[in-house]
């Protein structure tokens, strides 16, 4: 009877430790998954900021070209008699 009790107690402890370890593994996996999501989101934000910067530069260049063309047109209208 004593050996059966010892075996049952050992099996119970083994199951308890095993489920506890499984819980830790699940938590660790969840934490690593969340870290990867945060890392991925930061990377997307970095790329979005870069794209916005490029778009802003393109708009600035387009605006500069537009103002230059407008200035040239105004100059041509004022100096039409020179042609």
Secondary structure, DSSP 8 states (H G I E B T S, - for coil): -HHHHHHHHHHHHHHHHHHHHHHHHHHHHHHHHHHHHHHHHHHHHHHHHHHHHHHHHHHHHHHHHHHHHHHHHHHHHHTGGG-
